[in-house]
Amino acid sequence: MRRNVDTLRFASLLRAAVRLSPQEVVFTHDSFKCINVDLPWFHCATSIEMKLYAFRFTQLPAKKFSALERLCLTGCTILNLVTMVTFCPRLRVLKVKADRFARDVTINSESLQELFLSVYGDTKCQSIQIMTPLLKQVKLDVLSCSDLSVSISAPNVEKLSWLLTYNALMFGFWSLHSLSLETIESYKYNDGMSSKEDEDACLHPPRCHVLSLRISTNNRFGAVLNFEREMERLPTTNFTVLELHLNVTGHVLGPLVLRLLMMHHIRTATQRLKVFLWDWSKSKCLEKCPCDEPKNWRSQSISLTHLKDVEINNFKGGDGEIDFVKMTLRWAPKLNTMTINLAHDADIGRCATNIYSISLAYPFVNCSVYQCSGGLVQQTCL
């Protein structure tokens, strides 16, 4: 039978657990009743894991958790997280959500190697500072606002997961829903590998960063975002893959992509561009729609000298999509491959004919058109 746990009963349960001197502490409860309670001193614990929704630990013990190496809190928060981290001199793994009353979240640890930090909900957080010289893996999930300041000093990070969620307008018209930066690994080895080089490739796989933007026109309201400043807040601009998830619903695509690719951090870093067109409509937008600004975007020229591969998904062959293909081929002088994956309701023959005809002017680009089923549309079949 499921029972609600009040503050006094839970505090008594914690004190009873302390008397057992556990090395591993695990508490789980699915009650959503808000409870404030003191965090007791588990002096022998090397690992503490708690899944306690709506619980808040408001008071810390006046002693260090000298043995603690792993602290994972799901649903519950520690009001004074900054002090808690300093009380754990051997802490290696920290998975927490910032308390909604915390204005400044500071993680200053000489031992921490893995950090998973969430800052969202109705939090009042204004700044996040992470100073961790040994940190190798960091995952940051933040409901961002224009006043939030983020600073990370972690020179040895190998794996990064950075997600900022917004409800804001960019370029005065488009809505930015999220910006993420992710470290991915690519494994290169042969079957039955035996060479030392192959073994080293598995032990130390090459990594790259993927910048992903989710943009739509669904929301015309919200704060106006300084997108260039958001890019400057990224912990690294050394990304090679740019993913654009666009819900443009009939609006002109070119001006948005032009503004993004003209930005210095994106233009100079991107080697591979992946575009996902969601809910694309061939219907035209209203006359004098701001999506078509600036009017001279078709004649604009930029040099994407590092761009080698382009992939467009859910392609239906509308005028805006065709313009985007032409622009990319013209702007990327070192482009090697262009892959077009058609939508399930696309006119296969017409789309493929248009794409292959355009690509004739760029003989050094390997252009391929695929049906939604994955089959290659051969030029000789058209």
Residue pairs with C-beta under 8 A, 6 or more apart in sequence:
2 30
4 31
4 33
5 13
5 29
5 31
5 33
5 35
6 33
6 35
7 35
7 36
7 37
10 35
10 37
10 55
11 37
11 38
14 37
14 38
14 39
14 40
15 40
17 25
17 27
17 40
17 42
18 40
18 41
18 42
21 43
21 44
22 42
22 44
22 45
23 44
23 45
23 46
23 47
23 67
24 45
24 46
24 47
24 49
25 42
25 45
25 47
25 48
25 49
25 50
26 49
26 50
27 49
27 50
27 51
27 52
28 50
28 51
28 52
29 51
29 52
29 53
30 51
30 53
31 53
31 54
32 53
32 54
33 54
34 54
34 55
34 56
35 52
35 54
35 55
35 56
36 56
36 58
37 55
37 56
37 57
37 58
38 57
38 58
38 59
38 60
38 61
39 57
39 59
39 60
39 61
39 78
39 84
40 61
41 61
41 63
41 65
42 48
42 65
42 68
43 63
43 65
43 66
43 67
44 67
45 65
45 67
45 68
46 67
46 68
46 69
46 70
47 68
47 69
47 70
47 71
47 72
48 68
48 70
48 71
48 72
49 70
49 71
49 72
49 73
50 72
50 73
50 74
50 76
51 74
51 75
51 76
52 73
52 74
52 75
52 76
53 74
53 75
53 76
54 75
54 76
55 75
55 76
55 77
56 76
56 77
56 78
56 79
56 99
57 76
57 77
57 78
57 79
58 79
59 79
60 78
60 80
60 83
60 84
60 87
61 87
63 87
64 87
64 88
64 89
65 87
65 88
65 91
66 89
66 90
67 90
68 88
68 90
68 91
69 90
69 91
69 92
69 93
70 91
70 92
70 93
71 84
71 88
71 91
71 93
71 94
71 95
71 96
72 93
72 94
72 95
72 96
73 95
73 96
73 97
74 95
74 97
75 97
77 96
77 97
77 98
77 99
77 100
78 84
78 96
78 99
79 99
79 101
79 102
81 96
81 98
81 99
81 102
81 105
81 107
82 104
82 105
82 106
82 107
82 108
85 91
85 94
85 107
85 108
85 109
85 112
86 108
86 109
88 109
88 111
89 110
89 111
90 111
91 109
91 111
91 112
92 111
92 112
92 113
92 114
93 112
93 113
93 114
94 107
94 109
94 112
94 114
94 115
94 116
94 117
95 115
95 116
96 116
96 117
96 118
97 117
97 118
97 119
97 120
98 105
98 117
98 118
98 119
98 123
98 125
98 128
99 123
100 121
100 122
100 123
100 124
101 124
102 123
102 124
102 125
103 124
103 125
103 126
103 127
104 125
104 126
104 127
104 128
104 129
105 117
105 119
105 125
105 127
105 128
105 129
106 128
106 129
106 130
106 131
107 115
107 117
107 129
107 130
107 131
107 132
108 129
108 131
108 132
109 131
109 132
110 132
110 133
110 134
111 134
112 132
112 134
112 135
113 134
113 135
113 136
113 137
114 135
114 136
114 137
114 138
115 130
115 132
115 135
115 137
115 138
115 139
115 140
116 138
116 139
117 128
117 130
117 138
117 139
117 140
117 141
118 141
118 142
119 125
119 128
119 140
119 141
119 142
119 143
120 141
120 142
120 143
120 165
121 143
123 143
125 148
126 147
126 148
126 149
127 148
127 149
127 150
127 151
128 140
128 142
128 148
128 149
128 150
128 151
129 151
129 152
130 138
130 151
130 152
130 153
130 154
131 153
131 154
132 153
132 154
133 153
133 154
133 155
133 156
134 156
135 154
135 156
135 157
136 156
136 157
136 158
136 159
137 157
137 158
137 159
137 160
138 152
138 154
138 157
138 159
138 160
138 161
138 162
139 160
139 161
139 162
140 150
140 161
140 162
140 163
141 163
141 165
142 148
142 150
142 163
142 164
142 165
143 165
144 164
144 165
144 166
144 230
145 223
146 168
146 223
146 225
146 226
150 233
152 235
154 235
157 235
158 183
158 207
159 183
159 207
160 181
160 182
160 183
160 209
160 235
160 236
161 180
161 181
161 182
161 183
162 180
162 181
162 182
162 234
162 235
163 178
163 179
163 180
164 178
164 179
164 180
164 230
165 177
165 178
166 176
166 177
166 178
166 179
166 222
166 225
167 175
167 177
167 219
167 222
167 223
168 175
168 176
168 222
168 223
168 224
168 225
169 175
169 176
169 219
169 220
169 221
169 222
169 223
169 224
169 225
170 176
170 215
170 224
170 225
170 227
171 227
171 256
171 259
172 224
172 290
173 217
173 220
173 290
173 291
173 293
174 215
174 216
174 217
174 256
174 291
175 215
175 216
175 217
175 218
175 219
175 220
175 222
176 213
176 214
176 215
176 225
176 227
177 214
177 215
177 216
178 212
178 213
178 214
179 211
179 212
179 213
179 214
179 230
180 210
180 211
180 212
181 209
181 210
181 211
181 212
181 234
181 235
181 236
181 239
182 209
182 210
182 212
183 207
183 208
183 209
183 210
184 207
184 208
184 209
184 210
184 241
185 205
185 206
185 207
186 205
186 206
186 207
186 208
187 201
187 202
187 205
188 198
188 201
188 205
188 206
189 198
189 201
189 202
190 198
193 199
193 202
208 239
208 240
208 241
209 236
209 238
209 239
209 240
209 241
210 239
210 240
210 241
210 242
210 243
211 234
211 239
211 241
211 242
211 243
211 266
212 242
212 243
212 244
212 245
213 242
213 243
213 244
213 245
213 260
214 245
215 244
215 245
215 246
215 247
215 256
216 246
216 247
216 248
216 249
216 278
217 247
217 248
217 249
217 251
217 291
218 247
218 249
227 263
228 263
231 237
231 263
231 265
231 266
232 265
234 265
237 265
237 269
238 269
239 269
239 270
240 269
240 270
240 271
240 272
241 270
241 271
241 272
241 273
241 274
242 266
242 269
242 270
242 272
242 273
242 274
243 274
243 275
243 276
244 257
244 260
244 273
244 274
244 275
244 276
245 276
245 278
246 253
246 256
246 275
246 276
246 277
246 278
247 278
247 279
248 256
248 277
248 280
248 291
248 320
249 279
249 280
249 281
250 280
250 281
250 282
250 283
250 284
250 285
251 285
251 289
251 291
251 320
252 285
252 289
252 291
252 292
252 320
253 320
253 321
253 323
253 324
254 297
254 298
254 320
254 323
254 324
254 327
255 291
255 292
255 293
255 294
255 297
256 291
257 275
257 324
257 327
258 297
258 300
258 302
258 327
260 266
261 267
261 270
261 302
261 304
261 331
262 302
267 302
267 303
267 304
268 306
269 306
270 304
270 306
270 307
271 306
271 307
271 308
271 309
272 307
272 308
272 309
272 310
272 311
273 307
273 309
273 310
273 311
273 328
274 310
274 311
274 313
275 310
275 311
275 312
275 313
275 324
276 313
276 314
277 312
277 313
277 314
277 315
277 316
277 321
277 343
278 314
280 314
280 316
280 318
280 321
280 343
282 316
282 318
285 291
285 292
294 300
298 323
298 327
301 330
301 331
302 331
303 331
303 333
304 328
304 331
304 332
304 333
305 332
305 333
305 334
306 334
307 328
307 331
307 332
307 334
307 335
308 332
308 334
308 335
308 336
308 337
309 335
309 336
309 337
309 338
309 339
310 328
310 332
310 335
310 337
310 338
310 339
311 338
311 339
311 340
311 341
312 321
312 324
312 325
312 338
312 339
312 340
312 341
313 341
314 341
314 342
314 343
315 321
315 340
315 341
315 342
315 343
315 346
315 351
316 342
316 343
316 345
316 346
316 351
317 342
317 346
317 347
317 350
317 351
317 354
322 354
322 358
325 338
325 340
325 355
325 358
326 358
328 335
328 338
329 335
329 338
329 358
329 359
329 361
329 362
329 365
335 362
335 364
335 365
336 364
336 365
336 366
337 365
337 366
337 367
337 368
338 359
338 365
338 366
338 367
338 368
339 368
339 370
340 351
340 355
340 367
340 368
340 369
340 370
341 370
341 372
342 348
342 351
342 352
342 369
342 370
342 371
342 372
342 377
343 372
344 372
346 372
348 371
348 377
349 382
351 369
352 369
352 377
352 379
352 382
353 382
355 367
355 369
356 367
356 369
356 379
356 382
359 365
359 367
368 376
369 376
369 377
370 376
370 377
371 377
